[in-house]
Amino acid sequence: MAGSVVNLNRFRKKKLREDKAKQAEINRVRHGRTQAQKDRERADRERAARMLEGKRLEGAGEDVSDGGSPEPAEPSNERP
């Protein structure tokens, strides 16, 4: 007649851990990438950046429309 006593808190916590582990496995499959994939992507980004830098024209970052001076000229107090 006497059945085994079950600790409900222990049972609940064990089930919760199992559910979290199952969800973690699903997330690893869905969102995970291998180290080789990460390395390949990093190499592709670096290669693209080098190619872009190699095609950059000299002085492309300077504003050449006003004589190459990025700062506005200060007015002088001299009279012509």
C-alpha positions in Angstrom: 0.0 0.0 0.0 2.7 2.4 0.8 4.0 4.0 -2.4 7.3 5.7 -2.8 7.4 9.3 -1.6 8.1 11.8 -4.4 9.6 15.2 -3.6 7.6 17.5 -6.0 10.2 20.3 -5.8 12.9 18.0 -6.9 10.8 16.5 -9.7 9.8 20.0 -10.9 13.4 21.3 -10.9 14.6 18.2 -12.7 12.0 18.6 -15.4 12.8 22.3 -15.8 16.6 21.5 -16.3 15.7 18.9 -18.9 13.5 21.3 -20.8 16.2 24.0 -20.7 18.8 21.5 -22.0 16.5 20.5 -24.8 15.9 24.1 -25.8 19.6 24.8 -25.6 20.3 22.0 -28.0 17.7 23.3 -30.5 19.2 26.8 -30.3 22.7 25.5 -30.9 21.6 23.7 -34.0 19.5 26.7 -35.2 22.0 29.6 -34.4 25.4 28.0 -33.9 28.3 28.3 -36.3 31.5 26.3 -36.3 34.8 27.9 -35.7 35.8 27.2 -39.4 32.7 29.1 -40.5 33.6 32.0 -38.2 37.2 32.0 -39.5 36.1 31.9 -43.1 33.7 34.9 -42.6 36.4 36.9 -40.8 38.9 36.2 -43.6 36.4 37.2 -46.2 35.7 40.5 -44.4 39.4 41.3 -44.1 40.0 40.4 -47.8 37.2 42.7 -48.8 38.6 45.5 -46.7 42.0 45.1 -48.2 40.6 45.2 -51.7 38.6 48.3 -51.0 41.6 50.0 -49.4 43.7 49.1 -52.5 41.2 50.8 -54.8 41.1 54.0 -52.8 42.4 57.0 -54.6 45.1 59.1 -52.9 43.7 62.1 -51.1 40.1 60.8 -51.4 39.5 61.7 -47.8 40.4 65.4 -48.3 37.9 68.0 -49.4 39.5 69.3 -52.6 36.7 71.7 -53.6 38.1 74.6 -51.6 41.8 74.1 -52.2 42.2 71.1 -49.9 41.7 73.0 -46.6 39.1 71.3 -44.5 39.0 74.2 -42.0 37.4 77.5 -42.9 39.9 80.4 -43.4 40.0 83.0 -40.7 39.3 86.6 -41.8 42.4 88.8 -41.6 42.4 92.3 -40.3 44.7 93.6 -43.0 43.4 96.1 -45.5 44.2 95.5 -49.2 
